[in-house]
Amino acid sequence: MAKPLLEVRDLQKHFAIGGSFFGRRRALVKAVDGISFTINAGETLGLVGESGCGKTTTSKLVLAAEAPTGGTIEFEGRAVAALRGAELQDYRRKVQVVFQDPYSSLSPRMRVGEIIGEPIKAHERLSSADVRARVAQLLELVGFRPDVARLFPHEFSGGQRQRLAIARALSTSARLVVLDEPVSALDVSIRAHIISLLEEIQQRLAVSYLFIAHDLAAVAHLSQRTAVMYLGKIVEVAESLELCAKPLHPYTKALFAASLPSHPDELREEIVLTGEVPSAVDPPRGCHFHPRCPFVMPRCAEHEPPLVELAAGHSVACHLY
C-alpha cells in the first residue's frame, strides 16, 4: 500500500498566554490537542468545525508557519520538523496555500504576472521568457487569457482574484495545497465555480488538498474524506458521503442540523446545542463536548473517549459507541 503524501500523528500546538505571577505557570491555550490524519496523493481531506476549534492552527502547522508543541508531521515520508535549508525550501515549494480573503492575499502594487511569477523565480532558475510562458499556462489553467498578466488585482472581481490566488499556489508545481476557507468570502453564485475549478485542477494535476471550511456542502462535494474538529480534537472522520448520510457524533449531527438542507423535504435529526463553546484555556474534563451534548452520560465528564474505528474508514470519539 502506498504511503500517504502527508501523515499527521498526535499533533499538538499549545500557546502560553499571560505573564508569570509569583512563580505560577502561565496558562496554555490548547489550540490543537493531539490530532492525527493522513492525506493521500490526489486526495482531498475536508476539515470542518466551528470558529476557534483549531482548523486554522492546523493549517499553519502543516505549512510550517508554526512549530508544533508535540507530535509529528511527515511529508513524502520525511519529518517536516527536521527539514533545514534546501530541504525546507523544497517543502515550501511543494506545500502551498490559498487564503480566505482574495482582496488581501494579493499585493495591490504588483501586476498579475509578477504575483504569479514571483514564486517561480524564488524556487526555479528560469529565464524571463520561460517564467512568462509558465505564467501564461497557469492563467489559462484557471480560465484567463494570458494578456491579463499586465493587469493589477483591483481590476478583478472577488471570484476572479481567488482564481488568480489558485494560479499562484500552483505556480511552484505544488503537490499539496491548503485551502483555508477559499470560498467563504465569495458570493454564493461564485462558490460553485471555484469548487468546480478546484475539482478540475485536481483531476488534471493530481494535486492534493487540505480543504478547511464551514460550508458543509462544499466540503462534502470536493472532499473524499472529512474530519470534524471540536475544541482542538478530531471527534469524527469518515468518507464524505458516508458522513453526510450517517453522522454519528452528536456534534457532527448538530453541524448538519444547523446547515441548510439540499431539499425542502429533507428530514434531519433535530439536535439543539445549549451553552457556549468552552474556553481552550480550561477545557472540560473528559469529553470536551459533554457540557453541550444532549446525550451526555456520567462517564462523559470523567473519561475522554478515544477515536475508534466503528466501520471501514469511519471513526468517532464518543462514549455512545
GICORVEN-V874458 format. One record per backbone hydrogen bond with DSSP energy under -0.5 kcal/mol. NH is the residue of the N-H (numbers start at 1). CO is the residue of the C=O. If there is no record, write none. Layout:
BEGIN
nh=NH co=CO
nh=NH co=CO
END
This chain:
BEGIN
nh=5 co=39
nh=6 co=39
nh=7 co=74
nh=8 co=37
nh=9 co=72
nh=11 co=35
nh=12 co=70
nh=13 co=32
nh=15 co=29
nh=17 co=27
nh=21 co=24
nh=24 co=21
nh=27 co=17
nh=29 co=15
nh=30 co=28
nh=30 co=280
nh=31 co=13
nh=31 co=29
nh=32 co=13
nh=33 co=232
nh=34 co=11
nh=35 co=11
nh=37 co=8
nh=39 co=6
nh=42 co=206
nh=43 co=40
nh=45 co=209
nh=46 co=44
nh=46 co=225
nh=47 co=211
nh=48 co=227
nh=53 co=50
nh=58 co=54
nh=59 co=55
nh=60 co=56
nh=61 co=57
nh=62 co=58
nh=63 co=59
nh=64 co=61
nh=65 co=60
nh=66 co=60
nh=69 co=12
nh=70 co=12
nh=72 co=9
nh=74 co=7
nh=75 co=78
nh=76 co=5
nh=78 co=75
nh=80 co=73
nh=82 co=79
nh=83 co=80
nh=87 co=84
nh=88 co=84
nh=89 co=85
nh=90 co=86
nh=91 co=87
nh=92 co=88
nh=93 co=89
nh=94 co=90
nh=95 co=91
nh=96 co=94
nh=96 co=176
nh=98 co=178
nh=102 co=100
nh=104 co=101
nh=105 co=101
nh=110 co=107
nh=112 co=151
nh=113 co=149
nh=114 co=111
nh=115 co=111
nh=116 co=112
nh=117 co=113
nh=118 co=114
nh=119 co=115
nh=120 co=116
nh=121 co=117
nh=122 co=118
nh=123 co=119
nh=124 co=120
nh=126 co=124
nh=131 co=127
nh=132 co=128
nh=133 co=129
nh=134 co=130
nh=135 co=131
nh=136 co=132
nh=137 co=133
nh=138 co=134
nh=139 co=135
nh=140 co=136
nh=141 co=137
nh=142 co=138
nh=143 co=140
nh=144 co=139
nh=148 co=145
nh=149 co=146
nh=150 co=147
nh=151 co=148
nh=153 co=110
nh=155 co=152
nh=156 co=153
nh=161 co=157
nh=162 co=158
nh=163 co=159
nh=164 co=160
nh=165 co=161
nh=166 co=162
nh=167 co=163
nh=168 co=164
nh=169 co=165
nh=170 co=166
nh=171 co=167
nh=171 co=168
nh=173 co=170
nh=175 co=94
nh=176 co=94
nh=177 co=208
nh=178 co=96
nh=179 co=177
nh=179 co=210
nh=180 co=98
nh=180 co=178
nh=181 co=179
nh=181 co=212
nh=186 co=183
nh=190 co=187
nh=191 co=187
nh=192 co=188
nh=194 co=190
nh=195 co=191
nh=196 co=192
nh=197 co=193
nh=198 co=194
nh=199 co=195
nh=200 co=196
nh=201 co=197
nh=202 co=198
nh=203 co=199
nh=204 co=200
nh=205 co=201
nh=206 co=202
nh=208 co=175
nh=209 co=43
nh=210 co=177
nh=211 co=45
nh=211 co=209
nh=212 co=179
nh=212 co=210
nh=213 co=47
nh=213 co=211
nh=216 co=214
nh=219 co=215
nh=220 co=216
nh=221 co=217
nh=222 co=218
nh=223 co=219
nh=224 co=44
nh=225 co=44
nh=226 co=238
nh=227 co=46
nh=228 co=236
nh=229 co=48
nh=229 co=227
nh=230 co=233
nh=232 co=53
nh=233 co=230
nh=235 co=228
nh=235 co=233
nh=236 co=228
nh=237 co=315
nh=238 co=226
nh=240 co=224
nh=243 co=239
nh=244 co=240
nh=245 co=241
nh=246 co=242
nh=253 co=249
nh=254 co=250
nh=255 co=251
nh=256 co=252
nh=257 co=253
nh=258 co=254
nh=259 co=255
nh=259 co=256
nh=266 co=263
nh=271 co=269
nh=273 co=271
nh=274 co=292
nh=287 co=300
nh=290 co=287
nh=292 co=289
nh=293 co=289
nh=293 co=290
nh=296 co=293
nh=300 co=297
nh=301 co=297
nh=301 co=298
nh=302 co=299
nh=303 co=299
nh=308 co=306
nh=308 co=316
nh=310 co=308
nh=310 co=314
nh=311 co=314
nh=314 co=311
nh=315 co=237
nh=315 co=313
nh=316 co=308
nh=317 co=235
nh=318 co=316
nh=321 co=318
END
